[in-house]
Amino acid sequence: MGLELYLDLLSSPCRAVYIFAKTNSIPFEYKEVTLMKGEQLSEDFGKVNPLKKIPALKDGDFTMSESVAILLYLAEKYKLSDHWYPANLEKRAKINEFLFWHVNVIRSLIGKDFWLKILVPTVLGRTAPAEKLEAVEQEFSAALDQFEKTFLQGKTYISGEEISVADVLSLCDLIQATCTGQNIFEERPKMAAWRRNVESHIGMELINEAQKVVLNAGSYSKDSMDSKGVEWLTARARLLLS
């Protein structure tokens, strides 16, 4: 059995895995797991990932989840060009530093922003409180300032002059923020230049293919969703507002 990737391109971590695999011509079977239908909660998917989260990977009898772990597994298993995840200890450590910071800070804030602006109105039928939206936007702005000053200062890519897994992961998350009206690239020239460099390396055809679903996220309606998906989304939306 070959490599199977369980994905929904509505999810930015899934898009990162998809783009990375495609960019590096890694052969895989695409397994759709539709979040809006609650398919990640199914018993069958639970056999692939007991945590019932995507992305997930199945490689023969081996299974794993978490986007960062999957990206690093692919880079090492398929012996990709060194720049993606360098063998040099210090270069690798700096990429790891960014990945951990990004997931804990940037991705967390982008997720909150997406839920508050898109999913809360969709499943609860009301807008999120203004104070919650403002708090997330202030935190996000401060985090993006850190991103520019700490990780992009004087560099073409996050790890230096060559693209790495960090750039793919981060760009996929940050593009999602533009779907909620965040003008993050227009207001930050270093980030805008970095985005152009990453997109030039990957190619816009693949990026547009991968992000097509999330660009239409605002068109989702509760009526078009599976009841199990609505139940899951509603519970998470109420928890976020509590």
N, C-alpha and C positions, 0 to 999 in steps of 0.2 A: 504494500500500500504506500502511496506517495504522500506528500505533504498536503494537509488540509488546513485552510484558514477559515475560521468562523467569524464572520464580519457583518456589520451593518454600516454602510458608508455615511449614515447620519452621524455616527460617532467619530470624533476627531482622532482618538487613539486607533480606531479601526482604519481610518484613512491613512494614517502614518504607516501602519503595517502594510497596507495594500500598495501604497506608492513606493515604499522601500523595496518590496518584493518585485514589483513590476520594473522599477528602475534598474534593478540588478539582474533582470531576466531569470529570477528564481521560479522554477515551475511549481505551481500549486493548484489545488482544486478549491474554488471559491464556494464556501458554504454560507448561504444567506441566513442570518438570524435577525428577524425584524423586531426591533425594540418596541415599536409602537403596537405590535401585536402580542407583546409579552412572551415571545418565543424563547427568550433566554431563561425563562422560568420553567420551561417544560422538563419533564422527567428524562426525555431522550437527550436533551442538551446537558442536563446535569451529569450524564455519564461521561461527557467530554470535559466539563468543568463544573465540579461540585459547588464552586462559588457562584455559578450562574451569572457570569459576567462575560462580556466580550471586549476586546478580541480574545480568541482562544486558538490554540494551535494543536493539531494532532499529527504526529509524524511516526507512522507505524503504530506501535503500542504506547508511544510516549506522548503525553499531553501536558500542556502548560497554559497559563494565562498571564495577563499583565503586559501591556504594550511595550514597555521598556525592556522587560525580560525577553520578550519575543524578538524584538529588533536585534538585541545582542546575540541571541541564539542563532538567528539567521546569518548575521555577519560572521560569526565564528564557524558555524557548520559549513557554510558555502565558501569559506576562505575568500571573502570579498577583498577588494582593494584595501590596502592598509589604512587609507585616509578615513574610511567609514568608522572604524573603531581601532585605533592604532595599537600596535604591539608595545610601543614605548610606554613604560609605566607612568611617567608624569603626564604625557598627553592623554592617556586613557583615564587617569585620575581626574583631570580637568573636565573631560567629557562627562564622567560620572557625576562630578560635582554639579555641573549644570543640569543634568537630567534629574537628579534628586530635587534640586531647587525648583526647577520648572514644574515638575509634577505637583510638588507641595504648595507652590505659590501661584504661578501663572495658570496652570490647568484648573486648579481649585476655583480661582476667581472667574475664569471664563465659564466654567460649569455653572456657577451661581448666577452669572449674568444671563446665560442662555435659559436657564430654568425660570428666572424671574420675569424675563421679557417675552419669552416665547411659550414655554410650557405651562406656566401658572395661568395665564389668560386662556390657554387652549383647554385645559382640563378643569379649571375651577370657574371659568367664566368671569373672571374679574382681574383687574390689574394688581400687581404687587404694590405694597405700600411704598410711597415715595422715599421714605427714610431708608428702607432697605436697599432700594436701587441706588440712592446717592452714596450710601456707605460702600457698596461694592465698587462703584465707579471711582471713588476716591482711592480705595485700596489698589485697584487695578492700575490707575494712573501712576501711583507711587512705585508699583512693581515694574511697570514698563520703563520708568526712569532708571531703576536699578539694572534692568536688562540692557539698556543702551550703555550705561556708564561702566558697568562691571564686566559684561560679557561681549560687547561689540566694540569697545573702545579700541580704535586703531587696527581693527581686523576686518577681513572680508567675510569670514564665517565665524561661528561661535568658537571653534577650536583653533582658529588661525587663518591660514590662507587656503585651506582645502575643506571641502564639505564633509560633514560627518553625520552620524545618526541623529545627533542633537539638533541639527538644522531641520531635518525632515520632520521630526517629532514636533518641534516648536512651531514651524510654519503652519502645520496642519491645525494646531490648536488656535493660533492667532488669527488665521483666516476665518475661523468660526466666529470670532468676536466681531468681525465686520458685518456679519449677518444680523446683528442686533443693533446696528447703527453706530458702532464705535469707529471713530476716525483715527485709528491708532497709527496708521502708516503716513497719512497726510500730515500729521502733526509732529512726526519724528523722522527726520531725514536719514539718520543712521539706520534705523529699522527699515525704512523704505528702500535704501540701497541694498541692505542685506536681503530683503525679500526678492528684489530683482535678481540678485546673484543666485539665490537658491532656485527660483523659478527657471532661470536660464539653464541651470545645470540639469534640472529634472525634465523640463519641457512643459509648456502650457497645455498641450493636448492631454497629457496624463493628469495634470492637476485639475483641469476643468472636468474631466471625466469623473474623478474621485469626489469632487466637491459639489457636483450637480444636485445631489440629494439634499445636502444641508442648505444650499441656497434657496430651496423651495420649502424649508421648514416652516416658514411663516404661513404657508397655505394649508397646513394640517388643520383638521377639525376633529372634534371629539367624536362626531357621528361616524367618521371614517375609520375609527380605531377599533380594534378587537376589545371585547369587554375585559379580558384579563389584562391587556395592556393599559386600559383606562384605569383599572383598579390599582395597578402598580404605580402608574404615573401620579394618580391622585394622592396616594399615600405619601409619596416622596415630596410632592408639591406642598402638601399641608405641613409636613415636617419642616420643610425649609422656611415656611412662614411662621412657625410656632416660636 
